[in-house]
Amino acid sequence: MDYTYPYSWIIPLIPLPIPMLIGVGLIIFPMATKNLRRMWSFPNIFLLNGVMLLSVYLSIQQMNKSSIYQYVWSWTINNDFSLDFGYLIDSLASIMVILISTVGILVLFYSDNYMYHDQGYLRFFSYMSFFTTSMLGLVTSVNLIQIYIFWELVGMCSYLLIGFWFTRPIAANACQKAFVTNRVGDFGLLLGILGLYAITGSFEFRDLFEIVNKLVSNNEVNFVFLTLCALLLFTGAVAKSSQFPLHVWLPDAMEGPTPISALIHAATMVAAGIFLVARLLPLFIIIPHIMNFISWIGIVTLLFGATLSLAQKDIKRSLAYSTMSQLGYMMLALGMGSYQAALFHLITHAYSKALLFLGSGSIIHSMEAIVGYSPDKSQNMVLMGGLKKHVPITKTAFLIGTLSLCGIPPLACFWSKDQILNDSWLYSPVFAIIACFTAGLTAFYMFRIYLLTFEGHLNVHFKNYSGQKSGSCYSISPWGKEIKKNKFSLLFSINNNEKGIAFFFNTTYRIFDNGKKMIRPFISIACFGIQNTFFYPPESDSTMLFSMSILVLFTCLVGIIGIPYNQSGIYFDLLSNLLNPSINLLHPNQNNFIDWYEFFINGIFSVSLSFFGIFIAFFSYKPIYSSFKNFNLQNSFVKGGNNNTTALWEKIMNLIYDWSYNRGYIDFFYRISLAGGLRRFAELTHFFDRRGIDGIPNAFGLISFFGGEGIKYLGTGRISSYLLVYLGFVLVLIFLLFYLFLLVF
């Protein structure tokens, strides 16, 4: 055994000193810590580099020897109950550590510039370091209890980072939504862990798999209860990896800073559910119907996520639904038993999607230079367009990430997605048709994002220039401090005395030096020929572009691990050596031989689907090159024909557009059925408590009170009055007795 393995326990602890030191510094030396805040990014990145180097070395050992190292020590012992903690280093853990550390380094390097002007800079790096520690602890966990502890810590960090700008109500609501939705899955995960312990008496992976396999073989276990426990375990993965129907939190999680979206909600945290299913795959394989259920969840999720991304206007939300769809591909592969294909796509997608999210952050960063801090404007693709001339490096990086996610060779996602599509044909033709159709949709909506963002005109200025009052780009001050101006401007004018710009009203806003200037003639009947200054988005800082450039290299080269090569007449590939199933997988399916003819035919088919989706995107969004007035998904497809055909096509496109833009009405359904139902139940319970539980004693009190008040007035002090009342009661009593006597006799 290599001498490095006994020291692998330090992997999760390496990034931990950063949040601890930041917290201590803010308590003891608050002013010095805040003034020297940028110094904290360097040790954070440096320590994470140490994690990366150690994980790469361990992965090399895994490929050379296929060795597995596990070490445990007892945490608590009570009679027959023993709870152990430790760490497990195998191929799955080592590749996840590499993924977390490499993406984490690039995102932190990117964040140093992206978050520099934010007041929560220290808080951001503290949260990110603690998240990295939690995620590293999760992937190296040796048993289910240890996984659950780090699982909750990862969820807590996600909650804090989604609500990082908690002063914004929409961000506060988003983190609460993510917290509540993930609690559903986490509660199911906890129940599944306890149920499996009741069956096997162990939390350890090795013991758990062997005991369950023995019980199932000897028919000594209740299959219904065992299946229920497995489903509850899978519920945790459904929530964390944003699978249908617990996917609703992921698009709202985009309210956090963009680096958070890149690290947590594209590459690492959402991959925790895929990791859990991969780790427990030996358990799911031996339980009837579980694998089929996992594949069904995957196929529904990948199709659902692709359709919801078709008409989104927010660039980050559209990428979030794309992430949901790609996670569905991974879950489908795991449900089919394609262990290597699922993990391979996890790797390729992580780097490609991290590149796309960092590219979107660069776009947002540039757009904020001209519209100010306003997510409704800086993230709205309808207000973008024509950015390729102003942010060429970002455009190139984003295009490479887009092509990779579309499955265009030789980029990374082509190799992994093509492998999943090939395996799906062997598993179920229906699943294969849906997966292939979704591959075409992926190419369509990804190039929709690219075309709306980089091609055509810069729509913010086009709307201002054309004077459309329906536009929202001048509803608030985009420039900062207001300067009052008495002169009314028809469209906009430059105040020579004050460096500012006025939009339609007699108010001029000061322009900060944060955009590129271009002098163009002001075309207007009222002010023809006057030279004015237009502001265009600048390219991002070099540190942000550096992270994107490294991710471009990963996106282009990481697919190499899936390309087989010939050695002495036998085909090998790094993928089989790097992602070889661990000892936990009872029935590994390894096949180092490849039929190049079959591979070539399948590759042509998948690439043809992608190019068809790209062609439809170009055809549909061609109007962006001439005008963008009132353009949306529905009318982009209408190109003439008879009236009946056109009307029917418009209705179909309207249905698709409304379905996608309204998120499949799932949020509306949850709001009506769950939130509304719980509210109505609470109101009914409150009414019963107020009118029933409290109402009965209150009613007796009122009866006693009014009875006493009434009797009080009968006490006049006159004997004749008392006798009259007495005689009245006697007469009534005699009348009742006489009436009863008549009824009886």
C-alpha positions in Angstrom: 0.0 0.0 0.0 1.4 3.4 -1.0 2.5 5.5 2.0 0.2 8.4 0.9 -3.1 6.6 1.6 -2.8 6.8 5.5 -2.6 10.6 5.3 -5.7 10.9 3.0 -7.8 11.8 6.0 -6.4 15.3 5.8 -8.1 16.0 2.4 -11.4 17.4 3.8 -9.5 19.4 6.5 -7.1 21.3 4.2 -9.6 24.1 3.3 -11.1 24.3 6.8 -8.6 26.8 8.4 -9.7 29.6 6.0 -13.2 30.1 7.4 -11.9 29.6 10.9 -9.2 32.2 10.6 -11.6 34.6 8.9 -14.1 34.2 11.7 -11.4 34.7 14.4 -10.0 37.7 12.5 -13.4 39.4 12.2 -13.9 38.9 16.0 -10.5 40.0 17.2 -9.1 42.3 14.5 -12.2 43.3 12.5 -10.8 46.5 10.9 -7.5 44.9 9.8 -9.2 41.8 8.5 -11.6 43.9 6.4 -8.8 46.1 5.1 -6.7 43.2 4.1 -9.6 41.2 2.8 -8.1 40.3 -0.6 -5.2 38.5 1.1 -7.6 35.7 2.1 -8.2 34.6 -1.5 -4.5 33.5 -2.0 -4.3 31.0 0.9 -7.7 29.7 0.0 -6.6 28.9 -3.6 -3.2 27.7 -2.4 -4.7 25.1 0.0 -7.1 23.9 -2.6 -4.2 23.4 -5.0 -2.7 21.1 -2.4 -6.0 19.1 -2.4 -5.8 18.9 -6.1 -2.2 17.6 -6.3 -2.9 15.0 -3.6 -6.1 13.8 -5.4 -4.3 13.6 -8.8 -1.5 11.5 -7.2 -4.1 9.2 -5.6 -5.9 8.8 -8.9 -2.7 7.8 -10.6 -2.3 5.2 -7.9 -5.9 4.0 -8.6 -5.2 3.6 -12.3 -1.9 1.8 -11.8 -3.0 -0.6 -9.0 -6.8 -0.4 -8.8 -6.2 -0.3 -5.0 -8.8 0.7 -2.4 -7.9 2.1 0.9 -10.4 2.3 3.8 -9.7 3.3 7.4 -12.2 3.6 10.3 -12.0 4.4 13.9 -14.7 4.0 16.5 -16.6 7.1 17.5 -19.1 5.6 19.9 -19.6 2.1 21.2 -22.7 1.0 23.2 -23.5 -2.7 23.7 -24.2 -4.0 20.2 -24.2 -0.5 18.6 -21.0 0.9 17.2 -20.6 4.0 15.1 -17.4 4.4 13.1 -15.9 7.3 11.3 -13.2 7.2 8.7 -12.4 7.7 5.0 -12.6 5.7 1.8 -10.3 6.2 -1.1 -11.3 4.5 -4.3 -11.7 5.4 -8.0 -15.1 7.1 -7.3 -13.8 9.2 -4.4 -10.5 10.2 -6.1 -12.2 11.4 -9.3 -14.8 13.4 -7.3 -12.0 15.0 -5.2 -10.2 16.0 -8.5 -13.4 17.5 -9.8 -14.2 19.5 -6.7 -10.7 20.8 -6.3 -10.0 21.8 -9.9 -13.4 23.5 -10.5 -13.1 25.1 -7.0 -9.7 26.6 -7.7 -10.8 28.2 -11.0 -14.1 29.5 -9.5 -12.2 31.0 -6.5 -9.7 32.6 -8.8 -12.6 34.0 -10.9 -14.4 35.2 -7.8 -11.6 37.3 -6.5 -12.3 39.8 -9.2 -16.0 39.1 -9.6 -16.7 39.8 -5.9 -14.1 42.4 -5.3 -16.5 45.3 -4.9 -19.0 43.4 -2.8 -19.2 44.1 0.9 -19.6 40.4 1.7 -16.2 39.5 0.1 -14.9 37.8 3.2 -18.2 36.1 4.0 -18.3 34.8 0.4 -14.8 33.2 0.7 -15.6 31.8 4.1 -18.8 30.1 2.9 -17.0 28.8 -0.2 -14.2 27.3 1.9 -16.6 25.6 4.3 -18.6 24.3 1.4 -15.5 22.8 -0.2 -14.6 21.1 3.2 -18.1 19.7 3.4 -18.1 18.4 -0.1 -14.7 16.7 0.2 -15.9 15.1 3.5 -19.0 13.8 1.7 -17.2 12.1 -1.2 -14.6 10.4 1.1 -17.1 9.2 3.7 -16.9 5.6 4.7 -20.5 5.0 5.8 -24.0 6.3 5.5 -24.1 8.2 8.8 -20.9 10.1 7.8 -22.4 10.8 4.4 -25.6 12.2 6.0 -23.6 14.5 8.3 -21.7 16.1 5.4 -24.8 15.9 3.3 -26.5 18.3 5.7 -23.4 20.6 5.9 -23.4 20.9 2.1 -27.1 21.8 2.2 -26.4 24.4 4.9 -23.7 26.0 2.8 -25.9 26.0 -0.2 -28.6 27.8 1.8 -26.1 30.4 2.9 -24.7 31.0 -0.6 -28.0 31.1 -2.4 -29.2 33.7 0.1 -25.8 35.5 0.1 -27.5 38.8 -0.9 -30.2 38.2 1.7 -31.3 41.9 1.7 -33.0 41.2 -1.6 -36.4 39.6 -0.9 -36.2 37.4 -4.0 -32.8 35.9 -2.9 -34.1 35.3 0.6 -37.2 33.5 -0.8 -34.9 31.5 -3.1 -32.7 30.1 -0.3 -35.8 29.3 1.8 -37.3 27.4 -1.1 -34.1 25.5 -1.6 -33.9 24.7 2.1 -37.5 23.4 2.3 -37.3 21.4 -0.9 -34.1 19.7 0.1 -35.5 18.9 3.6 -38.0 16.7 1.9 -35.2 14.6 0.3 -33.0 14.7 3.3 -35.8 13.4 5.6 -36.3 10.6 3.1 -32.6 9.9 3.1 -32.5 9.7 6.9 -35.5 7.3 7.1 -33.8 5.1 4.4 -30.6 5.0 6.4 -32.4 4.0 9.6 -34.5 1.4 7.7 -31.4 -0.2 6.2 -29.8 -0.3 9.6 -32.8 -2.0 11.0 -32.4 -4.7 8.2 -28.6 -5.1 8.2 -27.4 -3.7 11.6 -24.6 -1.8 9.9 -24.0 1.6 8.2 -20.7 0.5 6.5 -21.0 0.2 2.7 -19.1 -3.1 2.4 -21.1 -4.8 5.2 -24.4 -3.4 4.0 -24.0 -4.6 0.5 -22.9 -8.1 1.5 -25.7 -8.5 4.1 -28.4 -7.3 1.8 -27.2 -9.5 -1.0 -27.2 -12.5 1.3 -30.6 -11.8 2.6 -32.1 -11.3 -0.8 -30.4 -14.5 -2.1 -31.8 -16.5 0.8 -35.2 -14.8 0.6 -34.9 -13.8 4.3 -36.0 -10.1 4.0 -39.2 -8.3 3.5 -38.9 -7.1 -0.1 -41.5 -4.4 0.3 -39.7 -2.8 3.3 -36.3 -3.2 1.6 -37.7 -1.5 -1.6 -39.2 1.3 0.5 -35.9 1.9 2.2 -34.1 2.1 -1.1 -36.6 4.5 -2.5 -36.2 6.7 0.5 -32.4 6.7 0.0 -33.0 7.7 -3.6 -35.3 10.5 -2.5 -32.2 12.3 -1.1 -30.5 12.1 -4.4 -33.6 13.3 -6.2 -33.7 16.5 -4.2 -30.0 17.2 -4.2 -29.5 16.6 -7.9 -32.6 18.5 -8.9 -34.5 15.5 -10.3 -38.2 15.7 -11.1 -40.4 16.4 -9.1 -38.0 18.0 -6.5 -36.3 20.2 -9.1 -38.1 23.5 -8.3 -35.4 24.9 -6.2 -32.6 24.9 -8.8 -33.6 27.8 -11.1 -34.4 30.0 -8.1 -31.0 29.2 -6.7 -29.5 31.4 -9.5 -30.3 34.4 -7.3 -26.9 33.9 -5.7 -23.7 35.2 -7.2 -22.7 33.6 -10.5 -19.5 31.9 -9.1 -21.8 30.1 -6.7 -23.9 28.9 -9.5 -20.8 27.6 -11.3 -19.3 25.7 -8.4 -22.3 24.5 -6.4 -25.2 24.3 -8.8 -23.4 23.2 -11.9 -20.4 21.1 -11.0 -20.3 19.9 -7.4 -23.3 20.1 -5.1 -25.8 18.9 -7.6 -23.4 16.1 -8.4 -23.7 14.9 -4.8 -27.0 13.1 -5.7 -25.3 11.4 -8.6 -22.4 10.4 -6.4 -24.8 8.9 -3.8 -26.6 6.8 -6.4 -23.2 5.7 -7.8 -21.9 4.8 -4.3 -25.1 2.8 -3.5 -25.5 1.3 -7.0 -24.6 -2.3 -5.7 -27.5 -2.0 -3.3 -30.0 -0.8 -5.9 -28.9 -3.4 -8.5 -30.0 -6.3 -6.2 -33.4 -4.8 -5.3 -36.2 -5.4 -7.8 -37.6 -2.5 -9.8 -35.4 0.1 -8.2 -33.1 0.5 -11.2 -36.1 0.8 -13.5 -37.5 3.5 -11.3 -34.2 5.4 -11.3 -34.1 5.3 -15.1 -37.7 6.6 -15.3 -36.8 9.5 -13.1 -33.8 10.2 -15.2 -35.6 10.1 -18.5 -38.5 12.4 -17.2 -36.0 14.8 -15.8 -33.8 15.1 -18.9 -36.9 15.8 -21.1 -38.6 18.1 -18.6 -35.5 20.2 -18.0 -34.9 20.6 -21.8 -38.4 21.8 -22.5 -38.3 24.3 -19.6 -35.2 25.9 -20.9 -36.7 26.7 -24.3 -38.3 30.1 -23.5 -36.4 31.3 -20.4 -35.3 34.9 -20.7 -32.8 34.9 -17.7 -29.5 33.5 -19.0 -28.7 31.8 -15.6 -32.1 30.2 -15.3 -31.9 28.8 -18.8 -28.5 27.3 -17.9 -30.0 26.0 -14.6 -32.6 24.0 -16.5 -29.9 22.8 -18.8 -28.1 21.5 -15.8 -31.3 19.7 -14.7 -31.6 18.0 -18.1 -27.9 16.9 -18.1 -28.3 15.5 -14.6 -31.2 13.5 -15.9 -28.8 12.0 -18.5 -26.5 10.9 -15.7 -29.4 9.4 -13.6 -30.7 7.6 -16.7 -27.3 6.1 -17.2 -27.1 4.9 -13.6 -30.6 3.5 -13.8 -29.5 1.5 -16.9 -26.4 0.3 -15.0 -24.0 2.3 -17.2 -21.7 3.2 -14.3 -18.8 4.5 -16.3 -21.0 6.5 -18.8 -22.8 8.3 -15.9 -19.6 9.3 -14.2 -17.9 10.2 -17.4 -20.7 12.6 -18.3 -20.5 13.9 -14.7 -16.9 14.9 -15.4 -17.4 16.4 -18.9 -20.5 18.2 -17.9 -19.0 19.7 -14.8 -16.2 21.5 -16.8 -18.4 22.5 -19.7 -21.2 23.8 -17.5 -18.7 25.6 -15.2 -17.3 27.3 -18.3 -20.8 28.4 -19.4 -21.8 29.7 -16.0 -18.5 31.7 -15.6 -19.1 32.9 -19.2 -22.6 34.1 -18.2 -21.0 35.8 -15.2 -18.6 37.6 -17.5 -21.6 38.7 -19.6 -23.5 39.9 -16.6 -20.4 41.7 -15.3 -20.1 43.5 -18.6 -23.8 44.3 -18.8 -23.8 45.8 -15.3 -21.2 48.3 -16.6 -23.9 49.9 -18.8 -27.2 49.2 -17.0 -25.9 49.2 -13.4 -26.7 46.5 -10.8 -30.1 45.2 -11.9 -30.5 41.4 -12.4 -33.7 42.0 -14.4 -31.6 43.8 -17.0 -28.1 42.4 -16.8 -29.3 38.8 -16.9 -32.1 39.2 -19.4 -31.1 37.8 -22.8 -33.8 39.8 -24.6 -31.9 43.0 -23.6 -28.6 41.5 -24.9 -27.4 40.8 -28.4 -24.5 41.9 -30.5 -22.0 41.3 -27.6 -19.5 39.4 -29.8 -17.9 42.6 -31.0 -17.4 43.9 -27.5 -16.5 40.7 -25.5 -14.8 38.5 -28.0 -12.9 36.3 -25.5 -16.0 35.6 -23.5 -17.9 34.9 -26.7 -15.3 32.4 -27.9 -15.2 30.6 -24.5 -19.0 30.5 -24.3 -19.3 29.2 -27.8 -16.9 26.3 -27.0 -18.9 25.5 -23.9 -22.1 25.6 -26.0 -20.7 23.3 -28.7 -19.5 20.9 -26.0 -22.9 20.7 -24.4 -24.5 20.2 -27.8 -22.4 17.1 -28.3 -20.1 18.3 -31.1 -16.8 16.4 -31.4 -14.1 16.4 -30.4 -15.3 18.4 -27.4 -15.8 16.7 -24.0 -19.6 16.2 -23.7 -19.7 14.4 -27.1 -17.9 11.4 -25.8 -19.9 11.0 -22.7 -23.3 11.8 -24.1 -22.8 9.6 -27.1 -22.0 6.7 -24.8 -25.2 7.2 -22.8 -27.2 7.4 -26.1 -25.6 4.1 -27.3 -26.4 2.4 -24.0 -30.0 3.6 -24.0 -30.6 1.8 -27.3 -29.6 -1.4 -25.7 -31.7 -0.8 -22.6 -35.0 0.5 -24.1 -35.8 1.9 -27.5 -38.4 4.2 -26.0 -35.9 5.7 -23.6 -33.4 6.0 -26.5 -35.8 7.9 -28.7 -36.6 10.4 -25.8 -32.9 10.8 -25.0 -32.0 11.4 -28.7 -34.9 13.9 -29.1 -33.6 15.7 -25.9 -30.1 15.8 -27.4 -31.6 17.8 -30.4 -33.5 20.1 -27.9 -30.2 20.7 -26.0 -28.5 21.9 -29.2 -31.5 24.1 -29.9 -31.8 25.9 -26.6 -28.1 26.2 -26.1 -27.6 27.9 -29.4 -30.7 30.0 -28.6 -28.8 31.3 -25.6 -25.7 32.0 -27.7 -27.6 33.7 -30.5 -29.7 35.9 -28.2 -26.6 36.9 -26.3 -23.9 37.5 -28.8 -25.5 37.9 -32.3 -27.7 40.6 -33.7 -27.9 44.1 -32.2 -27.2 45.3 -28.7 -30.8 45.5 -27.7 -30.4 47.7 -24.6 -29.3 50.5 -26.8 -31.6 49.6 -29.7 -34.6 50.0 -27.4 -33.3 53.3 -25.9 -32.5 54.5 -29.4 -35.9 53.6 -30.9 -37.8 55.2 -28.0 -40.0 52.3 -27.1 -41.6 53.3 -23.8 -42.6 49.7 -23.1 -38.9 48.9 -22.5 -37.8 48.5 -19.0 -34.2 49.6 -19.4 -34.8 53.1 -18.3 -37.4 52.5 -15.5 -34.8 53.1 -12.8 -31.5 55.0 -12.7 -28.9 52.9 -14.4 -26.1 55.3 -13.7 -26.3 56.3 -10.0 -26.6 59.8 -8.7 -29.4 62.0 -10.2 -28.7 65.5 -11.6 -31.8 67.6 -12.1 -32.3 69.1 -15.5 -35.0 71.6 -16.5 -34.9 70.9 -20.2 -37.2 68.2 -21.5 -35.7 65.7 -23.9 -37.7 64.0 -26.6 -35.5 60.9 -26.7 -32.3 61.6 -24.8 -29.8 64.3 -24.9 -26.4 65.1 -23.5 -26.1 67.9 -20.9 -22.8 69.7 -21.7 -22.6 71.3 -18.3 -23.0 68.0 -16.5 -21.6 64.7 -17.6 -24.9 62.8 -17.7 -27.6 61.3 -19.8 -31.4 61.8 -19.7 -33.9 59.2 -20.8 -37.2 60.7 -21.9 -37.7 62.8 -18.7 -36.2 66.0 -17.3 -33.6 64.1 -15.2 -30.0 63.4 -16.0 -28.0 60.6 -14.5 -24.3 60.8 -13.9 -22.3 58.4 -16.1 -19.5 56.5 -14.4 -16.4 55.6 -16.4 -17.4 51.9 -16.6 -18.2 51.4 -20.2 -16.6 51.7 -23.6 -17.4 54.8 -25.6 -18.4 55.0 -29.2 -19.3 58.1 -31.1 -22.2 57.6 -33.5 -24.6 60.1 -35.1 -27.8 60.6 -33.3 -30.5 59.8 -35.9 -33.6 61.8 -34.9 -35.9 64.2 -36.7 -35.7 66.6 -33.8 -31.9 66.5 -33.3 -30.4 65.2 -36.6 -26.7 65.1 -36.9 -25.8 65.7 -33.2 -22.9 63.6 -32.0 -23.5 61.7 -28.8 -21.8 59.1 -26.7 -23.0 55.5 -26.6 -21.7 53.1 -23.9 -21.0 49.5 -24.7 -20.1 46.6 -22.3 -16.3 46.1 -21.8 -14.5 42.7 -21.7 -14.0 41.2 -18.3 -10.8 41.4 -16.2 -7.9 39.1 -17.0 -8.3 37.0 -13.8 -11.8 36.1 -14.9 -10.7 35.4 -18.4 -7.9 33.2 -17.1 -10.3 30.9 -15.3 -12.4 30.7 -18.3 -9.4 29.9 -20.5 -8.4 27.0 -18.3 -11.9 25.6 -18.4 -11.8 25.9 -22.2 -8.8 23.6 -22.1 -10.6 21.1 -19.9 -13.6 21.3 -22.1 -11.5 20.5 -25.2 -9.2 17.9 -23.7 -11.0 16.0 -20.9 -12.9 13.9 -23.4 -9.5 12.2 -24.2 -10.0 9.8 -21.2 -12.9 8.3 -23.1 -11.0 7.6 -26.4 -9.8 4.0 -26.7 -6.3 3.3 -27.9 -4.6 0.2 -29.2 -1.8 -1.5 -27.3 -0.5 -4.8 -28.6 -3.7 -5.6 -30.4 -5.9 -4.9 -27.3 -8.0 -1.8 -26.9 -7.7 0.1 -23.6 -8.9 3.5 -22.5 -8.2 5.7 -19.6 -11.9 5.8 -18.8 -12.0 2.1 -17.8 -8.9 2.5 -15.6 -10.0 5.8 -14.0 -13.6 5.0 -13.5 -13.3 1.3 -12.8 -16.1 0.1 -10.5 -14.9 -0.2 -6.9 -15.3 -3.3 -4.7 -18.7 -2.1 -3.9 -20.0 -2.9 -7.4 -20.9 -6.6 -7.3 -21.3 -7.2 -11.0 -19.0 -4.8 -12.9 -19.5 -4.7 -16.7 -16.1 -3.9 -18.2 -15.5 -4.1 -21.9 -12.3 -2.8 -23.3 -13.0 -3.8 -26.9 -14.6 -1.2 -29.3 -16.1 -1.7 -32.7 -14.9 1.4 -34.5 -17.5 1.0 -37.3 -20.4 0.9 -34.8 -18.9 3.8 -32.9 -18.6 5.9 -36.1 -22.2 5.2 -37.2 -23.5 6.1 -33.7 -21.4 9.2 -33.6 -22.7 10.4 -37.0 -26.3 9.9 -35.7 -25.9 11.8 -32.5 -23.9 14.6 -34.2 -26.6 14.9 -36.9 -29.2 15.4 -34.2 -27.2 18.2 -32.6 -26.6 19.9 -36.0 -30.3 19.6 -36.7 -31.1 21.4 -33.4 -28.5 24.1 -34.2 -30.0 24.6 -37.6 -33.5 25.0 -36.2 -32.1 27.5 -33.7 -30.5 29.6 -36.5 -33.7 29.3 -38.6 -35.9 30.3 -35.7 -33.9 33.2 -34.3 -32.8 34.6 -37.7 -35.0 37.7 -37.0 -32.4 38.9 -34.4 -30.1 39.9 -37.3 -32.6 42.5 -38.5 -34.9 43.4 -35.7 -35.8 42.2 -32.2 -39.1 44.0 -31.9 -41.8 41.9 -30.1 -39.8 38.7 -30.9 -40.5 35.5 -29.0 -40.5 31.8 -29.5 -44.0 31.5 -30.9 -43.8 33.8 -33.9 -40.3 32.8 -34.8 -41.5 29.6 -36.5 -44.4 31.2 -38.4 -43.1 31.6 -42.0 -46.3 31.8 -44.0 -48.5 29.1 -45.4 -52.3 28.9 -45.4 -54.2 30.6 -42.6 -55.4 27.3 -41.0 -51.9 25.8 -40.9 -50.5 29.1 -39.6 -53.1 29.4 -36.9 -52.6 25.8 -35.8 -48.8 26.3 -35.8 -49.1 29.4 -33.7 -51.3 27.7 -31.2 -48.8 24.9 -30.9 -45.9 27.3 -30.5 -47.9 29.3 -27.9 -48.5 26.2 -25.9 -44.8 25.3 -26.0 -43.8 28.8 -25.1 -46.3 29.1 -22.2 -45.3 25.7 -20.9 -41.6 26.6 -20.9 -41.8 30.1 -19.7 -44.2 29.2 -16.8 -41.9 26.3 -15.8 -44.3 23.6 -16.7 -46.8 25.0 -14.2 -45.1 22.9 -11.5 -44.5 25.9 -9.2 -48.1 26.9 -9.7 -49.3 23.4 -8.9 -47.2 23.3 -5.7 -48.4 26.7 -4.7 -52.0 25.7 -5.0 -51.9 22.1 -3.8 -49.1 22.2 -1.2 -48.7 25.8 0.0 -52.3 26.6 -0.5 -53.5 23.3 0.9 -51.4 23.7 4.0 -52.6 27.2 4.5 -56.2 26.2 4.2 -55.6 23.3 6.6 -54.0 25.7 9.0 -56.9 28.1 8.8 -59.4 25.2 9.4 -57.3 24.0 12.4 -57.2 27.5 13.7 -60.9 27.9 13.3 -61.6 24.6 15.1 -59.2 25.6 17.9 -60.7 29.0 18.2 -64.4 28.0 17.9 -64.3 24.5 19.2 -61.5 23.9 21.7 -61.6 27.4 23.1 -65.2 28.0 22.1 -66.8 25.4 24.4 -65.3 26.6 27.7 -66.0 30.2 26.6 -69.6 29.3 25.9 -70.1 27.8 29.4 -68.5 31.0 30.8 -70.9 33.2 28.8 -73.9 31.1 29.9 -72.9 31.3 33.5 -72.3 35.0 33.2 -75.6 35.9 31.5 -77.5 33.4 33.8 -76.1 35.1 36.8 -76.9 38.6 35.4 -80.5 37.5 34.7 -81.0 35.9 38.1 -79.6 39.0 39.8 -82.6 41.1 38.7 -85.0 38.6 40.3 -83.8 39.4 43.8 -86.2 42.3 44.5 -86.6 41.6 48.3 -90.4 41.3 48.1 -92.0 38.1 49.3 -95.0 38.5 47.0 -92.7 38.5 44.0 -91.0 35.4 45.2 -94.3 33.7 45.7 -95.5 34.7 42.3 -92.4 33.2 40.7 -92.7 30.1 42.8 -96.4 29.6 41.8 -95.4 30.1 38.2 -92.9 27.3 38.3 -95.3 25.1 40.1 -98.0 25.7 37.5 -95.6 25.0 34.7 -94.5 21.8 36.4 -98.1 20.6 37.0 -98.9 21.4 33.3 -96.0 19.3 32.1 -96.9 16.4 34.4 -100.5 16.5 33.2 -99.3 16.5 29.5 -97.1 13.5 30.1 -100.0 11.7 31.9 -102.2 12.3 28.8 -99.5 11.0 26.5 -99.0 7.8 28.5 -102.7 7.0 29.1 
